[in-house]
Amino acid sequence: TVTGDDPVTTELGATYTDEGATASDASGEVSVVTTGEVDTDTVGEYTLTYTATDASGNEGTATRTVNVVDTTSPVFTSSSTFTVDENVTAIGTVTATDLSTMTFTIGATTGPATRGNRAQSQLQITSDGVLSFDIAPDYDLQETDTVVKDEFGNKLTETYSGYETGATMDFTATVTVTDASDNTATQDITVQVRDVGGYDDDVGTGTGTGTGTATTTLGQGTDTD
């Protein structure tokens, strides 16, 4: 007689202790031997066989099915916030822990409005969790929110307040990690992009404020008689 449940279910990675089986016979003492193994590190169906033998060598058998299942979702181990400089695509790696293999995917990107016709930067992720931008974000292309005026109140230019406050250019998206048993977990990722060089460090826009100096040395000649 199998002792306990049949079939029985145990979680991946757990310790399984079998309850065994019992047998009786009119001849007296009966020995019960269990064969088969349960690998709790691998999802699957396992069979344990119990063989009872009496003093006369007569045998009887019974079996138990043990199902090893994975119902535990992965757990994120990396921060939900990444901080990078502008004009780079590389961000970092999103990590999670699970007893089986995992795959990462990412949803739509939400980011600040930008000027011009250039496509907006989108977050992307590899199946291994490597996070990056498809296009390097340019801090200087954000929509302006501050008007600079002269002492008479006349408008001089428009700029972005983040140059003064140090505010970052933030992009967000939801990352999903899925394990081999289709258990999932999600994390809302924020990528903070820092300004480098102030307004406007991008000489390609033609509005840069960089300065430079040059030195010219005039040749000198000496006449000798």
Sequence and secondary structure as in RCSB ss.txt:
>XXXX:A:sequence
TVTGDDPVTTELGATYTDEGATASDASGEVSVVTTGEVDTDTVGEYTLTYTATDASGNEGTATRTVNVVDTTSPV
FTSSSTFTVDENVTAIGTVTATDLSTMTFTIGATTGPATRGNRAQSQLQITSDGVLSFDIAPDYDLQETDTVVKD
EFGNKLTETYSGYETGATMDFTATVTVTDASDNTATQDITVQVRDVGGYDDDVGTGTGTGTGTATTTLGQGTDTD
>XXXX:A:secstr
 B S SSEEEETT       B   BTTB  EEEEE    TTS EEEEEEEEEE TT  EEEEEEEEEEE     E
E S SEEEEETT  EEEE  EE SS EEEEE   B   BSSSS    EEE TT EEEESS   GGGB   EEEE 
TTS EEEEE THHHH   EEEEEEEEEEETT  EEEEEEEEEEE SSSTT  GGGT                   
